[in-house]
Every structure is written in C-alpha cells, then in structure tokens.
Amino acid sequence: MARDDRGVTPQSEDFSAWFNELVVKAELVERGPARGTMVIRPYGYRVWELIQSDLDARIKETGHENAYFPLLIPESYLSREAEHVEGFSPELAVVTHAGGKQLEEPLVVRPTSETIVGEMMAKWIKSHRDLPLLLNQWANVVRWEMRPRLFLRTTEFLWQEGHTAHADEDEAMRETLTMLDAYAGLAEEITAIPVVRGEKTPGERFAGAVRTYTIEAMMRDGKALQAGTSHYLGVNFARAFDIRYTDAADEQQLCHTTSWGMTTRMIGAVIMAHGDDKGLVFPPKVAPVQVVIVPIGRGEQAEETTAAARKLAAEIKATGVRVRVDDRTQLSPGFKFNDWEMRGVPIRLEIGRRDLEADSVTLVKRLGGDGKQTMPLAAVAAALPGVLDEFQQWLFDRAVEFRESRTVAVDSFDDFRGAVAGGWARAFHCGRSECEDDIKAETAATPRCVPLEAAGESGACVRCSAPSAYGKRVHFGRAY
C-alpha cells in the first residue's frame, strides 16, 4: 500500500509494524545505542509526566511517602529470597568490575527493589508503632529483555515501585487492593483505558509473592497488556531480611509486606488502546497538546490569522487547557493537519480569513466528530474544557465497547482457539501450571487474571476437563 513518509503501516496490515513506525514518526521515542534501550523524546516524556503526576498524587493521598534507594544492589541480597532470585535470574545485569578492578562481590543493576528496601525496613522497623511503613520510589530499572520492544519491553524503563510493611495479613491485603484500585483509577479516568482487575494464577505470580493482582487492558489488536501489578508478599521477604516488630504484648512478629508498580509501558498502552491508521489518538488528560490552532493564509492574511490565533491561544491557556499555535510558515495547512493527527492532538482549531470575517473558528475532533464544526470565536475558550471532557469519555466508551465485542465466554477448546485469535476468552481453568503451559504452547494464550468482579460459576477446565479451581471464569488472551 502506497503511503508518504509521514504515513504508517495500517493496523490491519501489520499491527506491530504500525506501532514501531508510529512511536518514532510521532517523535515519542528513539532507539538507544545499547540493545533494548530507548531515548524518550520530549513529546513522549510529557505523556509520562502527566501519568506520573496523577499517580504520584494518588499514592500520596493514600499516605505513602517518596524515597529513593540505590541502583546497585549486592548480589547476596537477591539470593536471600530463593524464589525471587530464581524468577529474576535470566533478566539480571551484573557489574563485576569497577574502578579498574574486579569487585569482591558482584553488584546487580536494580531489576526491582524488594531486597534493598527489605534491608532498610529491617533497620527502620522496631515496634508496632513504626507500622505501617508506606514507601514509594520513582526510579529506573534494568531487566535484560530477549525480545525488546519500545515502551513495552525495554532493557531499561522508568516506573514507580511501592513497598510497604504491615502488622498482619489483613492490613497488608487492604494495602495491596487499595493500590490496585489506584492503578485502575488512573487507567480508566486518565488514560481512558478500561481494565479488568484480577488475581494472577500461581503460574503467573511475581517471583516471591503470595498473591499477585493485576489490571489487564485490551489493545486494538485484541491482545492483552498487563498495565499494573500489586503484590502481597506475605512474610517471605520479612523472613529473608529479618523485618520484625515488637507487638503490643512485647512479642516479636514478622512484618507482612507488599510491593506494587506501574511503568512507562502505560505510554505503550495509550498508543495501542486508542491509535488508528492516521497515528496517535491521545485522551485529553494525557495529551501533551490538547488543542492545536492552525492559522491559515499567506502574506498579510497569515499575519492577521496568526495574531488572532495567538490571542485565542492565550484565552484558552487561561482555562487550563494545553494549547499550541502552529505558525510554521514553510508548511502547508494540509501538512500541518496530517502532522497533528499523527501526533494525536484531540482538538484542532482552524482560523482563516473567512473565519475572522465571520467571528468564528473551525473545530475538528481527532476522532468521533461529525466533521468540521463552526463555533463563535468568542465562545471557543469557555467551551473547550467541556469538549475535551466529552472526547475523553467518548474514547473510554469506545474502548469498553471494543473490549466487550472481543471477549467471549467459551466452554470448548475449539471455541477457545477462535476467541484468543483476536481477543479474550473467558473460560474455566483447573489452575495447574502444566495445563497453562499446554494452552500457551497450542494457542500462545496465557491466563491474564481471575477477575475480582466476575460472577461465581463452576465448570470443567477448557483444556483438560478437570474441575475449575476458581469458582469463576478466567480471562485468557495473547499478551504483550
């Protein structure tokens, strides 16, 4: 299919190529010099800042405080929790030499911080009065990916990781689910991505966790993306790092700990949940530019329309809307329209000579509109916040409708194969890891989660016919 240099491969032709081309052409990211790394460009980093700002506020509202822990972790720390080190071993980057000498003990480049945080918690917690300890850090981590993909699976990525310690299981579990809800709230309210909250099966748990909870989102190709996870770690790490407290009866007790994280993968989620063949489609709340104004005309007309555009931009900015005037004189209006469509700006305003004569402006929505709308110039600034809110909701509703149309309850394995070829299957599952491995080998699908809010049902495993282990259907899908 012919396309110009600004175009991208259609989703229906090759979704992976569409994504890989789009993130570079829309100037979100560039491949880094080291294998699997990425350079997040200013336009892409602004998306992360908007996500980060909202999530940081949610974290602090629930009583957590930000801290920072070292990037380099002694190798012996990871080996204290056997399941943890076994789970991360293939992904570790290890420093063996520094300062021109071989190190006495190798240092692991942080893949996650449960071990170093556990070491500090053991120093800081003495009494039940020190609990709960609620920590969060914004940091980078390194996990050596075999098949890296920009934003989705990179060797180095940005994230936040929360780590908390509690007196008992009930309190720790409330924390685990509170943060899962915080992630779901951000996904649905800020990125306009509907998610399924659920628990991971034993075969899909975080290494060292007692329970792992997830929010799962469906992308436009029907695949699942794990968008955030929250883990109840029980006393596993407390036992390994001697994280204890003296209770009210003066008895020594092990702390119950949790950890939870969300990453720059969320930028990939926004791209794949909303984008189309023209490019990005940003929900207004994470759009670096919410409104672009394109003045139209040449010579004196251009000066006049550009002056009007700048005046309007100042009025719009005063309402709290992120706005930009595209006054690039060397480019045609048509090129600018296509360029901002590629960049996913929710609303485009056009101001030409005729618009000025009529005291009006032409409004175009990135998606979901009825073509161009004419609005009184004096009313635009006040109207835009409402227009953006409507667009945000429209994107969320569209994503819900798409997910529901691609999610099917199945009872036979033949129907299961068909469902996961382009979406999700809701099926009964025996819970055995061996059965999950068999399903993955035949269909490339994995159990995404046991949904928390699903109705209770019983039945036979869709693959092996053994009784269901969960009393409800499990979501299965191919995933990123």
C-alpha positions in Angstrom: 0.0 0.0 0.0 1.5 3.3 -1.0 2.0 5.9 1.7 4.1 9.0 2.1 7.0 9.5 4.6 4.6 10.7 7.3 2.3 7.7 7.0 2.4 4.4 8.8 1.6 0.8 8.0 -2.2 0.2 8.5 -3.1 -1.7 11.7 -4.9 -4.3 9.8 -1.9 -5.0 7.6 0.7 -5.3 10.4 -0.1 -4.0 13.9 3.4 -4.5 15.2 4.9 -2.5 12.2 2.2 0.2 12.8 3.3 0.6 16.4 7.0 0.5 15.7 6.8 3.1 13.0 4.3 5.4 14.8 6.3 5.8 18.1 9.3 7.0 16.1 7.5 9.1 13.5 5.3 10.8 16.1 8.6 11.7 17.9 7.7 9.9 21.1 10.9 7.8 21.3 14.1 6.8 19.6 16.1 3.6 20.0 19.0 3.9 22.3 22.6 3.0 21.4 22.7 -0.1 23.7 20.5 -3.0 22.8 17.0 -2.8 24.1 17.3 0.8 25.4 15.2 3.8 24.4 15.5 7.6 24.4 12.2 9.1 25.4 11.8 12.3 23.4 10.2 15.4 25.0 6.8 14.8 23.4 6.8 11.2 24.8 8.2 12.2 28.1 5.4 14.8 28.6 2.9 11.9 28.4 4.9 10.2 31.2 5.0 13.4 33.3 1.2 13.6 33.1 0.7 10.0 34.1 3.4 10.3 36.8 1.8 13.5 38.2 -1.6 11.9 38.6 -0.3 8.7 40.0 2.0 10.4 42.4 -0.9 12.4 43.8 -2.9 9.2 44.3 0.0 7.5 46.0 0.5 10.4 48.4 -3.3 10.7 49.1 -3.2 7.1 50.5 -0.5 8.0 53.0 2.7 6.9 51.2 5.9 8.9 51.1 8.5 9.0 48.3 12.1 7.8 49.0 15.0 6.7 46.8 17.1 3.5 47.0 20.4 2.6 45.3 20.6 1.5 41.7 23.3 -1.1 42.6 22.3 -4.0 44.8 24.8 -6.5 46.3 24.2 -9.9 44.6 23.9 -11.6 48.0 20.8 -9.6 48.8 18.9 -11.3 45.9 20.0 -14.8 46.9 18.4 -14.4 50.4 14.9 -14.9 48.9 15.4 -18.0 46.7 12.2 -17.8 44.6 12.8 -14.1 44.0 16.3 -14.6 42.6 15.3 -17.6 40.6 12.5 -15.6 39.0 14.7 -12.7 38.0 18.0 -14.6 37.3 17.6 -14.6 33.4 16.9 -10.8 33.4 19.8 -9.6 35.7 22.5 -7.3 34.6 25.5 -7.7 36.9 28.5 -5.4 37.5 31.7 -7.4 38.1 34.4 -4.8 37.6 34.6 -1.1 38.7 37.5 1.3 39.1 39.7 -0.9 37.1 39.4 -3.8 39.5 37.2 -6.9 40.0 34.7 -6.4 42.7 34.8 -8.6 45.8 31.1 -9.0 45.4 29.2 -8.5 42.1 26.5 -5.8 42.1 23.2 -6.3 40.4 21.7 -3.4 38.5 18.3 -2.9 40.1 15.6 -5.1 38.4 13.2 -4.2 41.3 13.9 -3.1 44.9 12.3 -5.6 47.3 15.7 -6.8 48.6 17.3 -3.4 49.2 14.1 -2.0 50.7 13.8 -5.1 52.9 17.3 -4.5 54.2 16.4 -0.9 55.1 13.0 -1.9 56.6 14.8 -4.3 59.0 16.8 -1.3 60.3 13.9 1.2 60.5 11.1 -1.0 62.0 11.4 -2.0 65.7 7.9 -1.6 67.2 4.3 -1.9 66.1 4.3 1.9 66.5 6.6 2.1 63.4 3.8 0.4 61.3 2.6 0.6 58.7 5.6 1.8 56.8 4.4 3.1 53.4 7.2 3.9 50.9 7.3 4.6 47.1 10.1 5.5 44.8 10.3 6.8 41.2 13.2 5.2 39.5 14.6 3.3 36.5 15.2 -0.4 36.5 17.1 -2.8 34.2 15.8 -6.2 33.0 17.7 -7.9 30.2 15.0 -8.5 27.7 15.5 -11.1 25.0 12.9 -9.6 22.6 12.8 -5.8 23.4 10.0 -3.5 22.1 9.9 0.2 22.6 7.8 1.2 25.6 6.5 -2.4 26.1 9.6 -4.4 26.9 12.9 -2.5 27.1 16.1 -3.3 28.9 15.8 -0.1 30.9 12.5 1.6 31.7 11.0 4.1 34.2 8.5 3.3 36.9 7.3 3.7 40.4 7.6 0.9 42.9 5.8 1.0 46.2 7.0 -1.1 49.2 5.1 -1.3 52.4 5.3 -3.2 55.7 2.3 -4.1 57.9 1.5 -5.8 61.2 -0.8 -8.5 59.7 -2.1 -10.1 56.6 -5.5 -8.3 56.6 -3.8 -4.8 56.7 -1.3 -5.8 54.0 -4.1 -7.2 51.8 -6.1 -4.0 52.1 -3.0 -2.1 51.0 -2.5 -4.5 48.0 -6.0 -4.0 46.8 -6.0 -0.2 47.5 -3.1 0.3 45.2 -4.6 -2.0 42.6 -7.7 0.3 42.7 -5.4 3.4 42.3 -3.9 1.9 39.2 -7.3 1.1 37.8 -8.5 4.6 38.6 -5.6 6.1 36.7 -6.0 3.8 33.7 -9.7 4.4 33.4 -10.0 8.1 34.5 -6.8 9.5 33.0 -5.8 7.2 30.1 -9.4 6.3 29.1 -8.4 2.6 29.1 -11.0 0.2 30.7 -9.3 -2.6 32.7 -10.1 -5.9 34.3 -9.0 -6.1 37.9 -8.0 -9.6 38.9 -5.6 -12.0 40.6 -2.9 -13.8 38.7 -2.8 -17.6 38.8 0.1 -19.3 40.7 2.0 -19.8 37.4 1.8 -16.1 36.6 2.7 -14.7 40.1 5.5 -12.2 40.8 8.6 -14.1 42.0 8.4 -14.4 45.8 4.8 -13.2 46.1 2.0 -15.0 47.9 -0.6 -13.3 45.7 -0.3 -11.1 42.7 -3.1 -8.8 41.4 -3.2 -7.1 38.0 -5.1 -4.7 35.8 -5.4 -6.1 32.3 -6.2 -3.9 29.3 -7.2 -4.9 25.7 -5.3 -3.3 22.8 -6.8 -2.5 19.4 -5.4 -5.8 18.0 -7.2 -7.8 20.7 -4.1 -8.6 22.7 -3.9 -8.1 26.5 -1.4 -5.7 28.2 -0.6 -6.0 31.9 -0.9 -2.4 32.9 0.0 -2.5 36.6 0.5 -5.1 39.3 0.2 -5.2 43.1 1.7 -8.0 45.2 1.0 -9.3 48.7 4.4 -10.8 49.7 3.3 -12.4 52.9 6.3 -12.8 55.3 8.6 -14.2 52.6 10.8 -11.1 52.4 10.4 -10.3 56.1 11.8 -13.7 57.0 14.6 -13.4 54.5 15.6 -9.9 55.7 14.6 -10.2 59.3 11.9 -7.5 59.2 10.3 -7.8 62.6 8.4 -5.7 65.1 7.6 -5.9 68.7 3.8 -6.1 69.2 1.7 -4.6 72.0 2.3 -7.8 74.1 6.1 -7.3 73.7 6.3 -10.3 71.3 8.5 -10.4 68.2 6.5 -10.7 64.9 7.4 -10.8 61.3 6.0 -8.0 59.1 3.7 -8.6 56.2 5.0 -6.7 53.1 3.6 -5.6 49.8 5.0 -4.2 46.6 3.4 -2.6 43.5 4.4 -0.9 40.3 3.4 0.9 37.1 5.8 1.7 34.3 6.4 3.6 31.1 4.6 0.7 29.5 1.5 2.8 30.1 2.6 5.0 27.3 2.5 2.0 25.0 -0.9 1.1 26.4 -2.3 4.5 25.4 -0.9 4.2 21.9 -2.2 0.7 21.3 -5.6 1.2 23.0 -6.6 4.3 21.1 -4.4 4.8 18.0 -5.6 4.4 14.4 -4.1 4.3 10.9 -3.6 8.1 10.9 -1.5 7.9 14.0 -1.8 8.6 17.8 -5.1 9.3 19.5 -4.4 10.9 22.9 -7.1 11.1 25.6 -7.1 14.8 26.6 -5.9 14.1 30.1 -2.5 12.7 28.9 -2.2 14.7 25.7 0.9 16.9 25.6 -1.0 19.3 23.4 -4.8 19.2 23.9 -5.6 21.8 21.3 -3.6 23.0 18.3 -4.6 26.2 16.5 -3.6 26.3 12.8 -3.8 29.8 11.3 -4.5 29.7 7.5 -3.4 32.2 4.9 -0.3 33.8 3.3 1.4 37.1 3.5 -0.8 39.8 5.2 -3.6 37.2 5.7 -1.1 34.9 7.6 -0.1 37.8 9.8 -3.7 38.6 10.6 -4.8 35.0 11.3 -1.7 34.2 13.3 -2.2 37.2 15.5 -5.8 36.0 16.1 -4.6 32.5 16.8 -2.2 33.7 19.4 -4.8 35.9 21.1 -7.2 32.9 21.2 -4.4 30.6 22.5 -3.9 33.0 25.4 -7.6 32.8 26.3 -7.6 29.0 26.0 -4.5 28.7 28.1 -6.2 30.7 30.9 -8.8 28.0 31.2 -6.1 25.4 32.0 -6.1 23.8 28.5 -2.7 22.9 27.0 -2.7 24.7 23.6 -0.2 25.4 20.8 -0.3 27.6 17.8 1.3 26.0 14.7 2.7 29.1 13.0 5.3 27.3 10.8 5.1 29.4 7.6 7.1 27.0 5.5 4.5 24.2 5.7 1.0 24.0 4.1 -2.1 23.7 6.2 -2.7 20.2 4.8 0.7 19.1 6.1 0.0 20.6 9.5 -3.4 18.9 9.7 -1.8 15.5 9.0 1.1 16.2 11.3 -1.1 16.9 14.3 -3.3 14.0 13.5 -0.2 11.8 13.6 0.7 13.3 16.9 -2.8 12.5 18.4 -3.9 16.0 19.4 -7.6 15.8 20.4 -8.8 19.1 19.0 -7.7 21.2 16.1 -8.9 24.7 15.6 -8.5 26.4 12.2 -8.6 30.1 11.7 -8.7 31.5 8.2 -9.7 34.9 6.7 -13.3 33.9 6.3 -13.4 32.6 9.9 -12.2 36.1 11.1 -14.8 37.9 8.9 -17.5 35.7 10.5 -16.0 36.0 14.0 -15.9 32.2 14.1 -13.4 29.3 14.3 -13.5 25.8 12.7 -13.2 23.0 15.2 -12.1 19.4 14.2 -12.0 16.5 16.7 -9.3 13.8 16.2 -12.0 11.1 16.3 -15.7 10.7 16.8 -16.8 14.0 15.5 -19.3 14.8 12.7 -16.7 16.6 10.6 -15.8 20.2 10.9 -17.8 22.4 13.3 -18.1 26.2 13.2 -18.1 27.9 16.6 -18.3 31.6 17.6 -14.8 32.8 18.2 -15.8 34.5 21.5 -17.3 31.2 22.8 -14.4 28.8 22.0 -12.2 29.2 25.1 -15.0 28.6 27.5 -16.4 25.7 25.5 -13.2 23.7 25.1 -12.9 22.2 28.6 -16.3 20.6 28.1 -15.5 19.5 24.6 -12.3 17.8 25.8 -14.2 16.1 28.7 -16.7 14.7 26.2 -13.9 13.4 24.0 -12.2 11.7 26.9 -15.4 9.9 27.8 -16.1 9.0 24.2 -12.7 7.3 23.9 -13.3 5.4 27.1 -16.8 4.2 26.0 -15.3 3.2 22.6 -12.6 1.1 24.3 -15.2 -0.6 26.5 -17.4 -1.4 23.5 -14.4 -2.8 21.6 -13.3 -4.9 24.6 -16.7 -6.4 25.1 -17.1 -7.2 21.4 -13.8 -9.2 21.6 -14.4 -11.0 24.9 -16.2 -14.4 24.6 -17.3 -17.0 27.2 -16.2 -20.4 25.9 -16.5 -24.0 27.0 -14.8 -25.9 24.2 -11.1 -25.7 23.3 -12.0 -25.2 19.6 -14.1 -22.1 20.6 -11.2 -21.1 22.9 -8.8 -21.1 20.0 -11.1 -18.9 18.0 -11.6 -16.4 20.8 -7.9 -15.8 21.6 -7.1 -15.4 17.9 -8.5 -11.9 18.0 -9.5 -11.2 21.6 -10.0 -12.7 25.0 -11.6 -16.0 26.1 -13.5 -16.3 29.4 -13.0 -20.0 30.3 -12.9 -22.4 33.3 -9.5 -23.4 34.3 -8.1 -26.1 36.6 -5.3 -23.8 37.9 -2.4 -26.2 37.1 0.7 -24.6 35.7 1.2 -27.7 33.4 -2.2 -27.0 31.9 -1.4 -23.4 31.4 1.9 -24.4 29.6 -0.1 -26.7 27.3 -2.6 -24.0 26.4 0.2 -21.5 25.7 2.1 -24.0 23.5 -1.0 -24.6 21.4 -2.5 -21.1 21.3 0.1 -18.6 22.5 -2.6 -17.5 25.1 -2.0 -17.2 28.8 -4.3 -16.7 31.8 -4.4 -13.0 32.2 -6.3 -13.0 35.6 -9.0 -14.4 37.7 -11.3 -11.4 37.7 -12.3 -10.0 41.1 -15.7 -8.7 40.0 -16.9 -11.7 37.9 -19.9 -13.7 39.0 -19.4 -17.1 40.5 -19.6 -20.1 38.1 -18.4 -23.7 38.1 -17.4 -25.9 35.3 -14.7 -28.1 33.7 -11.3 -26.8 32.6 -11.5 -25.8 29.0 -8.3 -27.7 28.2 -8.1 -30.8 30.5 -11.7 -31.1 31.7 -10.7 -31.2 35.4 -12.9 -29.1 37.8 -12.4 -25.4 37.8 -10.1 -24.2 40.6 -11.5 -20.7 40.9 -15.3 -20.8 41.0 -15.5 -18.4 38.1 -14.2 -18.0 34.6 -10.6 -16.9 34.0 -9.6 -14.4 31.3 -7.2 -15.8 28.8 -5.6 -13.9 25.9 -2.4 -13.4 23.9 -0.4 -10.7 25.5 2.4 -8.2 25.2 
